[in-house]
Structure formats: structure tokens, C-alpha cells
Amino acid sequence: MIRQPINLKPILPMKRQTAAEIATLASRYDCTFTLESRNVILNAKSMLGLLSMTIPDDGELTLTADGSDEDAAIAAMNDLLRRLMAQ
């Protein structure tokens, strides 16, 4: 299991396109992918969940991947988030 703090403030409020890109990428991997904030755990493979999640104003979340391909999944998600934040 890999747990990593992330800050999504630069991409808030989350738009449909952003949620779709995150969910699509997460769905490519077999591992479980979750975003956690204030005791709320969300499946990052769910676009609807991403759009409905109440993300704190400071944007602080924990990204967790757990499974056989967790290393590759975390690396790919970090790359995607960097690209999204640079837009």
C-alpha cells in the first residue's frame, strides 16, 4: 500500500474534464485507488464520486493505491496531476 499526501487546490473547483481524466487513468490499473479527506474515502475510479466529493478549501487529500501495480499507478497519477496543475 502506498499513501501519499497531495494538494488539489490548483485544480479546484474540479471540472468534469479533470474528474474524467483522473477516473480514466485510475481505472487503467488493477489496484484500488482512493482519495481520502477528513474520514471520507472516495474511489478515484469514480468520476461521479470525484465531482461530488467535498474537497477541503486547502485542497489537502491523501492518495492511496493498494495492489500489484500500485507503484506504476501512483507514478502515473502524479504525472497526470502535475500536468493538470500546470494548465
N, CA and C atoms as an extended XYZ file, in Angstrom:
261
Properties=species:S:1:pos:R:3:atomname:S:1:resname:S:1:resid:I:1 pbc="F F F"
N         0.837       -1.177        0.000 N   MET     1
C         0.000        0.000        0.000 CA  MET     1
C         0.883        1.242        0.000 C   MET     1
N         0.532        2.178       -0.843 N   ILE     2
C         1.241        3.456       -0.907 CA  ILE     2
C         0.252        4.549       -0.534 C   ILE     2
N         0.614        5.344        0.453 N   ARG     3
C        -0.198        6.507        0.856 CA  ARG     3
C         0.638        7.744        0.641 C   ARG     3
N         0.045        8.726       -0.017 N   GLN     4
C         0.797        9.926       -0.356 CA  GLN     4
C        -0.095       11.163       -0.216 C   GLN     4
N         0.373       12.162        0.522 N   PRO     5
C        -0.411       13.400        0.604 CA  PRO     5
C        -0.337       14.145       -0.726 C   PRO     5
N        -1.456       14.716       -1.130 N   ILE     6
C        -1.478       15.531       -2.343 CA  ILE     6
C        -2.289       16.786       -2.073 C   ILE     6
N        -2.060       17.795       -2.871 N   ASN     7
C        -2.821       19.033       -2.753 CA  ASN     7
C        -3.468       19.320       -4.100 C   ASN     7
N        -4.790       19.315       -4.114 N   LEU     8
C        -5.533       19.552       -5.346 CA  LEU     8
C        -6.023       20.989       -5.490 C   LEU     8
N        -5.590       21.871       -4.605 N   LYS     9
C        -6.077       23.247       -4.638 CA  LYS     9
C        -5.918       23.903       -6.016 C   LYS     9
N        -4.799       23.672       -6.733 N   PRO    10
C        -4.660       24.320       -8.044 CA  PRO    10
C        -5.700       23.888       -9.085 C   PRO    10
N        -6.375       22.758       -8.870 N   ILE    11
C        -7.363       22.324       -9.858 CA  ILE    11
C        -8.787       22.371       -9.306 C   ILE    11
N        -8.989       23.134       -8.233 N   LEU    12
C       -10.322       23.306       -7.661 CA  LEU    12
C       -10.957       24.585       -8.173 C   LEU    12
N       -12.249       24.648       -8.365 N   PRO    13
C       -13.178       23.531       -8.245 CA  PRO    13
C       -12.940       22.527       -9.367 C   PRO    13
N       -13.171       21.262       -9.064 N   MET    14
C       -12.905       20.214      -10.042 CA  MET    14
C       -13.959       20.259      -11.150 C   MET    14
N       -13.467       20.266      -12.359 N   LYS    15
C       -14.343       20.290      -13.528 CA  LYS    15
C       -14.584       18.863      -14.020 C   LYS    15
N       -15.608       18.695      -14.850 N   ARG    16
C       -15.932       17.363      -15.393 CA  ARG    16
C       -14.752       16.762      -16.140 C   ARG    16
N       -14.083       17.559      -16.957 N   GLN    17
C       -12.956       17.060      -17.749 CA  GLN    17
C       -11.832       16.550      -16.844 C   GLN    17
N       -11.539       17.292      -15.790 N   THR    18
C       -10.494       16.891      -14.848 CA  THR    18
C       -10.876       15.601      -14.143 C   THR    18
N       -12.110       15.522      -13.657 N   ALA    19
C       -12.577       14.305      -12.982 CA  ALA    19
C       -12.531       13.117      -13.934 C   ALA    19
N       -12.900       13.339      -15.182 N   ALA    20
C       -12.879       12.254      -16.169 CA  ALA    20
C       -11.457       11.754      -16.409 C   ALA    20
N       -10.509       12.670      -16.512 N   GLU    21
C        -9.115       12.268      -16.724 CA  GLU    21
C        -8.570       11.474      -15.540 C   GLU    21
N        -8.872       11.918      -14.324 N   ILE    22
C        -8.401       11.218      -13.124 CA  ILE    22
C        -9.034        9.833      -13.046 C   ILE    22
N       -10.356        9.745      -13.225 N   ALA    23
C       -11.050        8.461      -13.135 CA  ALA    23
C       -10.599        7.502      -14.236 C   ALA    23
N       -10.405        8.016      -15.443 N   THR    24
C        -9.962        7.177      -16.554 CA  THR    24
C        -8.583        6.595      -16.282 C   THR    24
N        -7.671        7.438      -15.814 N   LEU    25
C        -6.329        6.952      -15.504 CA  LEU    25
C        -6.382        5.914      -14.380 C   LEU    25
N        -7.100        6.214      -13.314 N   ALA    26
C        -7.185        5.292      -12.173 CA  ALA    26
C        -7.768        3.943      -12.604 C   ALA    26
N        -8.710        3.965      -13.527 N   SER    27
C        -9.371        2.732      -13.973 CA  SER    27
C        -8.462        1.834      -14.804 C   SER    27
N        -7.373        2.358      -15.288 N   ARG    28
C        -6.433        1.558      -16.083 CA  ARG    28
C        -5.628        0.580      -15.230 C   ARG    28
N        -5.672        0.746      -13.921 N   TYR    29
C        -4.857       -0.062      -13.022 CA  TYR    29
C        -5.730       -1.004      -12.203 C   TYR    29
N        -5.174       -2.161      -11.873 N   ASP    30
C        -5.903       -3.158      -11.105 CA  ASP    30
C        -6.001       -2.799       -9.628 C   ASP    30
N        -5.050       -2.034       -9.133 N   CYS    31
C        -5.029       -1.709       -7.705 CA  CYS    31
C        -6.227       -0.832       -7.335 C   CYS    31
N        -6.546       -0.839       -6.044 N   THR    32
C        -7.562        0.097       -5.575 CA  THR    32
C        -6.916        1.477       -5.504 C   THR    32
N        -7.683        2.487       -5.840 N   PHE    33
C        -7.203        3.861       -5.855 CA  PHE    33
C        -8.206        4.687       -5.073 C   PHE    33
N        -7.787        5.299       -3.978 N   THR    34
C        -8.717        6.113       -3.199 CA  THR    34
C        -8.138        7.482       -2.903 C   THR    34
N        -9.044        8.427       -2.703 N   LEU    35
C        -8.709        9.756       -2.200 CA  LEU    35
C        -9.397        9.868       -0.853 C   LEU    35
N        -8.657       10.357        0.132 N   GLU    36
C        -9.202       10.454        1.479 CA  GLU    36
C        -9.063       11.876        2.009 C   GLU    36
N       -10.130       12.317        2.681 N   SER    37
C       -10.113       13.633        3.305 CA  SER    37
C       -11.090       13.639        4.463 C   SER    37
N       -10.607       13.998        5.624 N   ARG    38
C       -11.460       14.130        6.807 CA  ARG    38
C       -12.379       12.919        6.985 C   ARG    38
N       -11.796       11.744        6.980 N   ASN    39
C       -12.505       10.484        7.198 CA  ASN    39
C       -13.494       10.113        6.098 C   ASN    39
N       -13.410       10.776        4.955 N   VAL    40
C       -14.209       10.407        3.791 CA  VAL    40
C       -13.271        9.723        2.809 C   VAL    40
N       -13.641        8.522        2.387 N   ILE    41
C       -12.824        7.763        1.451 CA  ILE    41
C       -13.598        7.630        0.148 C   ILE    41
N       -12.953        8.011       -0.941 N   LEU    42
C       -13.593        8.031       -2.250 CA  LEU    42
C       -12.824        7.160       -3.227 C   LEU    42
N       -13.524        6.392       -4.015 N   ASN    43
C       -12.919        5.608       -5.077 CA  ASN    43
C       -12.515        6.562       -6.207 C   ASN    43
N       -11.230        6.684       -6.475 N   ALA    44
C       -10.746        7.606       -7.506 CA  ALA    44
C       -11.099        7.141       -8.914 C   ALA    44
N       -11.637        5.935       -9.040 N   LYS    45
C       -12.059        5.430      -10.349 CA  LYS    45
C       -13.471        5.885      -10.694 C   LYS    45
N       -14.116        6.607       -9.792 N   SER    46
C       -15.486        7.065       -9.969 CA  SER    46
C       -15.527        8.564      -10.295 C   SER    46
N       -15.877        8.875      -11.541 N   MET    47
C       -15.970       10.279      -11.937 CA  MET    47
C       -17.053       10.993      -11.128 C   MET    47
N       -18.181       10.338      -10.948 N   LEU    48
C       -19.269       10.936      -10.174 CA  LEU    48
C       -18.827       11.190       -8.733 C   LEU    48
N       -18.103       10.242       -8.160 N   GLY    49
C       -17.594       10.423       -6.806 CA  GLY    49
C       -16.638       11.601       -6.715 C   GLY    49
N       -15.758       11.733       -7.708 N   LEU    50
C       -14.811       12.857       -7.720 CA  LEU    50
C       -15.539       14.195       -7.780 C   LEU    50
N       -16.591       14.254       -8.582 N   LEU    51
C       -17.332       15.515       -8.719 CA  LEU    51
C       -18.180       15.825       -7.490 C   LEU    51
N       -18.605       14.796       -6.775 N   SER    52
C       -19.472       15.028       -5.620 CA  SER    52
C       -18.710       15.161       -4.304 C   SER    52
N       -17.421       14.809       -4.300 N   MET    53
C       -16.639       14.860       -3.068 CA  MET    53
C       -16.436       16.306       -2.614 C   MET    53
N       -16.627       16.514       -1.334 N   THR    54
C       -16.345       17.819       -0.755 CA  THR    54
C       -14.862       17.852       -0.418 C   THR    54
N       -14.112       18.570       -1.221 N   ILE    55
C       -12.670       18.695       -1.009 CA  ILE    55
C       -12.449       19.924       -0.145 C   ILE    55
N       -11.651       19.803        0.908 N   PRO    56
C       -11.426       20.965        1.780 CA  PRO    56
C       -10.836       22.144        1.005 C   PRO    56
N       -11.077       23.342        1.507 N   ASP    57
C       -10.592       24.558        0.847 CA  ASP    57
C        -9.085       24.554        0.638 C   ASP    57
N        -8.351       23.917        1.555 N   ASP    58
C        -6.894       23.899        1.414 CA  ASP    58
C        -6.435       22.866        0.376 C   ASP    58
N        -7.367       21.991       -0.096 N   GLY    59
C        -7.050       21.029       -1.145 CA  GLY    59
C        -6.278       19.813       -0.686 C   GLY    59
N        -6.038       19.677        0.623 N   GLU    60
C        -5.218       18.581        1.142 CA  GLU    60
C        -5.992       17.268        1.187 C   GLU    60
N        -5.456       16.255        0.520 N   LEU    61
C        -6.028       14.915        0.488 CA  LEU    61
C        -4.911       13.891        0.619 C   LEU    61
N        -5.302       12.640        0.807 N   THR    62
C        -4.343       11.546        0.774 CA  THR    62
C        -4.728       10.622       -0.369 C   THR    62
N        -3.775       10.368       -1.245 N   LEU    63
C        -3.956        9.446       -2.359 CA  LEU    63
C        -3.402        8.097       -1.914 C   LEU    63
N        -4.207        7.051       -2.072 N   THR    64
C        -3.784        5.713       -1.669 CA  THR    64
C        -3.966        4.746       -2.829 C   THR    64
N        -2.953        3.945       -3.080 N   ALA    65
C        -3.030        2.868       -4.061 CA  ALA    65
C        -2.618        1.582       -3.354 C   ALA    65
N        -3.373        0.523       -3.613 N   ASP    66
C        -3.088       -0.743       -2.954 CA  ASP    66
C        -3.351       -1.880       -3.935 C   ASP    66
N        -2.283       -2.565       -4.306 N   GLY    67
C        -2.424       -3.690       -5.223 CA  GLY    67
C        -1.127       -3.975       -5.955 C   GLY    67
N        -1.189       -4.914       -6.858 N   SER    68
C         0.021       -5.393       -7.539 CA  SER    68
C         0.700       -4.331       -8.391 C   SER    68
N        -0.058       -3.382       -8.929 N   ASP    69
C         0.533       -2.361       -9.800 CA  ASP    69
C         0.508       -0.966       -9.164 C   ASP    69
N         0.535       -0.924       -7.836 N   GLU    70
C         0.420        0.347       -7.117 CA  GLU    70
C         1.542        1.328       -7.428 C   GLU    70
N         2.763        0.839       -7.611 N   ASP    71
C         3.881        1.745       -7.904 CA  ASP    71
C         3.666        2.471       -9.229 C   ASP    71
N         3.328        1.724      -10.258 N   ALA    72
C         3.086        2.325      -11.575 CA  ALA    72
C         1.871        3.245      -11.539 C   ALA    72
N         0.855        2.858      -10.785 N   ALA    73
C        -0.362        3.662      -10.693 CA  ALA    73
C        -0.095        5.013      -10.025 C   ALA    73
N         0.638        4.998       -8.928 N   ILE    74
C         0.955        6.256       -8.229 CA  ILE    74
C         1.813        7.153       -9.116 C   ILE    74
N         2.791        6.572       -9.797 N   ALA    75
C         3.655        7.367      -10.676 CA  ALA    75
C         2.844        8.007      -11.790 C   ALA    75
N         1.927        7.252      -12.390 N   ALA    76
C         1.105        7.789      -13.476 CA  ALA    76
C         0.164        8.879      -12.959 C   ALA    76
N        -0.417        8.677      -11.776 N   MET    77
C        -1.325        9.681      -11.216 CA  MET    77
C        -0.575       10.961      -10.869 C   MET    77
N         0.630       10.833      -10.303 N   ASN    78
C         1.427       12.026      -10.008 CA  ASN    78
C         1.744       12.808      -11.280 C   ASN    78
N         2.069       12.091      -12.346 N   ASP    79
C         2.355       12.732      -13.622 CA  ASP    79
C         1.122       13.461      -14.152 C   ASP    79
N        -0.037       12.803      -14.104 N   LEU    80
C        -1.276       13.431      -14.570 CA  LEU    80
C        -1.596       14.672      -13.747 C   LEU    80
N        -1.508       14.581      -12.435 N   LEU    81
C        -1.831       15.727      -11.585 CA  LEU    81
C        -0.884       16.894      -11.837 C   LEU    81
N         0.387       16.603      -12.069 N   ARG    82
C         1.332       17.689      -12.400 CA  ARG    82
C         0.920       18.393      -13.696 C   ARG    82
N         0.553       17.609      -14.695 N   ARG    83
C         0.115       18.191      -15.973 CA  ARG    83
C        -1.158       19.005      -15.815 C   ARG    83
N        -2.118       18.497      -15.041 N   LEU    84
C        -3.365       19.221      -14.837 CA  LEU    84
C        -3.140       20.534      -14.092 C   LEU    84
N        -2.240       20.525      -13.137 N   MET    85
C        -1.972       21.726      -12.353 CA  MET    85
C        -1.184       22.760      -13.144 C   MET    85
N        -0.488       22.314      -14.172 N   ALA    86
C         0.304       23.237      -15.000 CA  ALA    86
C        -0.546       23.941      -16.056 C   ALA    86
N        -1.750       23.467      -16.265 N   GLN    87
C        -2.619       24.056      -17.305 CA  GLN    87
C        -3.151       25.394      -16.897 C   GLN    87
